[in-house]
Amino acid sequence: MIFMIQAISLYIQHHCQLSISDTVLVGVSGGPDSLCLMDVLYQLGYPLIIAHLNHGLRAESDEEARQVERFAQDLGLAFVSTKVDVKHYADRHALSIEEAARVLRYQFLFDQAERHHVQAVAVGHTADDQIETVVMHLLRGCGLAGLKGMVPRTLPNAWSQRIPLVRPLLATWREQVLAYCSERGLQPVYDRSNLDTTYFRNRLRHELIPYLETFNPAARKVLWRMAQVLAGDAAVLDQVVTDAWNICRAMEGDGLVALSMDKFNRQPLGIQRHLLRRAIAHLRPGLRNIDFDDIERAIGFLSQPSTTKQIDLVAGLRLSLEEGLICLASWEADLPTAHWPQMSREDLLHLDVPGEVTLNAGWSLRAEPIEEASSVLAQALDNTDPLRAWIAADDLPTPLLVRTRLPGDRFRPLGMAGHTLKLADLMVNLKIPQRARDRWPLVCTAQEIVWLPGYCLNHLFRLTTQTRRAVYLRLERHQSAS
């Protein structure tokens, strides 16, 4: 027993990174694994809070909660507990009973961890649990992230950006746990549902893994070592993906992640898949086992977008393309528009010459008079910057007006000899994002749209050799707002 405690102590130091002086919240179901974990951490001298979630799934659940409380009291440890309705939660969120119980358990543990300001949440997963996890992922289909299994310390995790989830028994086998409980005189609570092979994990534990051992008696240890090796490989890959993520990430917001399309397309296909997985995990941190088919559907969409430039991807997330960005967002998200010039629909701004008007998120429109149009004619004719324009001002009424589009608006694009198009059709043709069109600023006179900033100049307001005076228009965003 002393050797086992020492081995776990070393594992904690090397892999879990716990401070002996700071409190650890331990999830204790009352079973042998969590009871062993509680007692070992107590023997090692860690300050502990014991947390138990009563799932209410069995008649004996209430008595088991009282038993765990007695375990904590016998050691003089703080105890917190609550009871939840797992079946109701499972029905409401379309989850299996197993998954609903898992989600509620971790929500409870991390809620308590935040409340009590602990250094970590510890759970009693053993080496046997690791094997079951790896085999389960293998059968469901997974990549390296699934085959590495669980890790001894996870931060950030699906429940906290600050408090790690640690698994101090991940290198300890179940038979060692049972021997420890017996030697210490601990009387675990045994959940009879763990014998029910209608549950997938129980079938792995009681049927498949013993069957694998008929081929190789050391199958469990071989699988455990494989997970260890692959965890090291996954850490290397994760750093590569993190570097690519930092390169490709263009924007993050409430319910939104946007990647630079150009930078994303430069990544190898394998890294692209991992970037998409990371974006999904960022927005749906509790989502497990992201399906390979969903990722491949996303890759296919990005290579051959639909006419709507948008698809329903997974877990209430939409994938869309907008002006050089790959956007993954929840359907209810209010997608940001700060990277475009926008203004309130109700505003009618007056742009003096010289003068400036302020738009949203640091954008502004500026007008400067040019007394000799001939001095900028060549510059205007060679202009490739869509954020600036030179317009003829010989008969230009001032101030100019800045407004959003109105029903029936028409426009005379430069180069079309004065022919008009519906502004709505032109915006579609120019691929201005749909959600940005209604609030896009237009520089106008009372009768004409003079300039569609970022895109087109009105043909009637172009500079010619006969133009005497001009106005220089500049759309810009202040650097501090970027």
N, C-alpha and C positions, 0 to 999 in steps of 0.2 A: 504493500500500500504506500509506503514511504517513497519507494522508487517511482510509482505512478504519479504521486503528487509532485515530486521533483521534475519528472518529465513534462507534466502539464505546466508547471511554473516556467520552465525554460521555453516551452512553446508559446506561452503568453508573452514572455519578454521579447522573443524573436519575431513573432508574427502578429500578436494582437496589440502590442504597444500600449499596455495599460500602466497607469501609475498606481503604486501600492497605497498611496495616501488619498486618492480620490474615489468617490462613490461609484459603484457599478450597479445598474439595475439588471436583475437576473429574471428572465422569464421562466417560471416554474409551473409546469403542468401537474406535477406530483409523480410523474413517471420516473423510472430509474435514471434516465439520462439527465434530466433537469435537476433531479434531486442530488445526483452525484456532483453536477456542476456547482450547485449551491454550496454543498458541503466542502468541496475542494477549495473554492474561493474563500470560504470562511476560514478553513484551516490555514490558508496562505496569508490571511490577515487583511483582505480587501474589505473596506466598508461597503455594505450591501443593502439594497432595497429589494425585497422579493415581490414580484408582480405575477398575479394569476388572473387569467381571463376565463370566466365561466361561460362556456359556449352554450350551455343549456340544452345540449343535444341528447343527453341520456338522463335516466331517472336518478342516477347516482351523482350527477354533476355538482349538485349543491353540497353533498357530503364531501366530495373530493376537494372542493374549494375550502371547506372548513379544515380538512386534513392538511392542506398546504399551509394554511394560516397557523396551524399548530406546529408544523415543522419550523416555520419562521420564528414563532414565539419561543420554542425550545432553545433556539440559538440566540435569542434576544435581538432579532432582526426586524426592521421595519417591514410592514406588509401592506400592499395595495391590491385591490381586486374590484372587478365589476362583472356584471352579467349582461350578455347581449343575446339578441335573437338572430342567430345565424341563418335560419331558414328564411326569415323575412328578408334579410339582406341579400341572400342568394337569389331569391325570386325577383327582387327589385332590380338587381344589377345583372341578371342573366348569368350567374356564376354557378359552378358546381358547389356542393356543400364543402368539399375540401378547400377549394380556392377561397370561398367566402370566409371560412374559418381562419385561413391563413392571413387574409387581408385585414380582418378585424383584430386578430391577435397583434399584428405588428403596428396597426394604428394605435391600439391601446398602449402597447409597450413604449412607443415613441412619444405619445402624449404624456405619459407619466415621466418619461425621461426628461422632456422639456420642463415639465412642472417642477421636478426635483433637482434640475441642474446637474445631472450625473455626467460622468466622463464617457460612458458607453452603455449600450444595451448588450447583454450577453445571453446567448441561447445555447441549448445543449446538443447541437448536432454533432454526431459522432462520425468516425470513419465509415461505419456501415451506412449511415445516411448519405454520405458522400457517394458511395458506390451506387446506391439506389438512384440518386439524382443523376449521375452520369449515364446509367443504363436507361433511365426514363427519357433523358434528352436524346440519347442515341436512337431510341425507338420512335420518338416523335419527329426526329429530323432536326439536326442542328449543325452549327459550325464549331469553330474552336472555342467560342465563348461558352457553349453548352457542354462540350466534352471536358473542359477544365473543372466543371462542377462548382461547388461553393468555395469561397475563399475565407481565410481566418479573420480578415478585417475588411469591411466594406465602407468606404466614405469617399464621395457622397453616396447615399443609397436612396432607395425609393421613398423613404420616409423622413430623411433629414439631410441637410447639407452640412451640419455641424457635429452631430453625434454619430459615432461609428457603430455599426453592428459587428460584434465579435463572436467568434465560435471557438472557444478555448479547447473543446474536446474533439476537434476535427481530425486529430491524429490518434485518437483513442478508440479502441474497438469496443463493441457492445459487450463482449464477454468480460472485458476488463472492468467495464462499468458495473456489471452485475456482481462481479467478485468484490468490487469496492463497497457496494451497497451492503452486501452480505457481511463483510468484515467489519463495517462500521455500525452494523445493527440498524440500518435504515430500512424502513418498510414502505417501498414505493406503492403508489396507486397504479393499478394496471387497467388501461383502457381496453375493454373487450372489443371495441370497434377496430383495434389494430390487428385483429385476427380475421376480420371480414374481407374476404378476397374479392368481393364485388368492387372494392376500391382498387384502382390501378396500382398505386404504390404498394399496397399490401400484397398484391399478386406478384410483383417483382420480388418483394422481400421473402415471401414464403414459398414461391414456386419457381420463378425464373432463375434467380441467383443460385439457389441450391442445385438447380439443374445444370447451370454452367460449371459448378464445382465438380460435377461428374466427369467433365472433360478435362478440367485442370483444378485440382484441389486448392491451388493457390490463386484462383481466379479473382477473389476479392482484393488480395494484396496487389496483384498485377494491375487491376483496374485503378486501384488507389494510387499506385506509383505513376500510371499513365496520366491521371488527372494532375498530379504534382508537376510532371514534366510539361504538360500542355499549359498549365497555369503560368509557368515561366515564359513559354512561347507567347502566350496571350498577352502577357505584360509588355513584351517587346512590341508586338503588333499594336497594342493599345496606345503606346507612345507614338508610333507612326501615324495612327489614326488621329490622335490628339493634335499632332503637328499639322496634318491635312485639314482638320476641323478649324484650327486657328487661321489657316490660310484662306479657307473657303467661306467661313462664316461672315456674312455681310450685315446681319441684323438679328436682334432678338427682342421680343416684346412679350406682352401678356398673351399667351396662347399662340405665339408665332416664332418660327425660326426661318431665316432666309439665307440661302447660300448663293455665292456668286456663280452663275452658270458657266462663265468662261473658265474660272479656276476649277470648278467641279469637273468639267469636261477634260481637263488636263490630267486628272487623277486616273490611275489604273482602275479597271472595272472592280477588282476586289475591294479597293479602298472606297470607291463610290458606294458599294453595297454597305460597307461599315458606316459611312457618313450618313446614309439614310437611316440605318438602324439607330445611330446615335441621335439623330434629329427626332425620331419617333420616341425614343426613350426619354429625351429631354422634355417632351410635351406630355408623355404618358409614362411617368416613372414607375408606376405600379404594374405596367403591362409586361407580362412574361411571354417567352416563346414567340417572338415576332416571326410570322410565317415567311418561309422562303419565297412562296408564290407572291406574297404582297410586295416584297422587295423587288422581285423580277418584274412585276406589273409596273412598279414605279420606274424601273430602269427602262422598260419598253416605252412608257409614256414620255419620258424625257428625250428619248431618241426619235420618237414619232408622235408628237403631241396631237391631241384631239383638237377639233375646231374650237372648242370652248376653252382650250388651254387649261383645263382643270379636271381632276378626277377625285372621286371619293376613295380614299386609300384604305384606312384601317382605323378602328377605334374612334370614330367621329372626327377623323382628321382629313383634310383635303390637301391635295398637292396641286400647285398651280405654277404657271410661268408668267412672269411680268418683267418686261424691260431688263433683261439680263439677270434676273433673279429666279432662283428656285425657291418657292415659298411653301412651307408646310405649316398648316395652321388648323386650329379647331374651327368648326363651322360657325360657332357663335362668336369667334374672336373679332374684335374691331380692328381690322388690319391697319397699320400705320400708313400715313401718306406723307411723312415728313421729308422723304427723299424726293418728292415732287413739289413743284410750286402749286400751292392751293390757296383758296380764299373762301370766305363765307359766301354762301349763295345770295345772301341779301345785300351784300356790300356793293356800292358803286363808288369807286375811288376816283379822285381827280389827280392826274399826273401833270404837274406843271413842267414847263421847259425853261430853264433847268428845274429839276425837281426829282423827288423820289417817293415811292409809296412802299409801305411794309406789308408783306404777305405773311403766310404762316411759317413757323419753325425756322425763323432766321432768313427766309427768302425776301428779296426786295426787287423792285423794278426801278431803274434809274433812267432819266432822260437828260441829254446834254445837247445844246445847240451847236451846230457846225455852220459858221458863216460862209465858208467857201466849200461848197459841195464837191468841187473838182479835186480838192485836196484829199478826199477820202474815197473817190470814185473807184480807183483800182482796188483798194482794200475791201470795199463793199462787194465788188464783182467777184473777188477771189475768196470771200468769206466762207469758211467751213465750220465756224463755231455757231451751233444752233442757239446759244444763249445770248447772242448779240445781233443787232441789225441796224442798218442805216436806212432811214426813210426820207423821201422827198418832203420838204417842208415849205415849198414856195406858197402853196395855198392851204396849208395845214391849219385847221382851227385848233386853238389851245384854250384851256388845258385838254389833254387827252383824257379819255375815260378808260378805266380798268374795271372790267366786270366779268361775270361768268356767262356761259352760253344761255341763250333764250330759245324758246320754240320758234322754228322757222328760220333761224340764223343761216346765212349763206356766206361763202368765202370765195375770193378770187386768188387761187394759189399762183405764186410766181412761176412764170413760164407758160401759163395757159391762156395768154393773150386776152385776159380779162373775163374769160368764161367762169361762171360760178358753179360751186358745188354745195350741196347741203353740208353744213359744218359737221353734223352728226356722222354722215358718211365719211367725211374726210378724217375725222378722229378715229374711226374704225380702220380705215385704210392705213393710217399712220401708226396703228397699233398702240395708241394711247390707252393705258389700262382702263377698263370700263369704270371701275370705282373712282377713278381720278377725273373723269371727263366733266362731271357736273360742276366741279369746283375749280377747273383749270382757268387761270387768269387770261383774259383777252385784252389786248390794247386796241382801243376803238376811237372812232369819231362818232358823232351822232348817227351817221348813215352807214359807216363801213367798219368792218373788223380790219384793222391795219396790220396787226401782227399776232400770230399764234405763237407765243413764246416757246422756244425750244424746238420749233418745227418749221413754220412757213411765214413768209412775208407776202402781203397783198401785192399783186402784180401792178395795181394802180399806183403804189407808193414806192416803186423801185427807183433807184437813182439812174439817171441818164446823163448824157453829155450836156443836155439842156438844163439840168437841175442847177439852181443857183444856191439854195440853202438846204441844209439837211438837219436831221435830228438823229443822234446816236442813242439807241436803246440798249440797255444792258440788264439781263436777268442774272441775279447772283445770289448765292447763299453764303452767309458769313461763316468762316471756318469754325468758330466756337459752337455753332449749331449743328455741325456735321456729326 
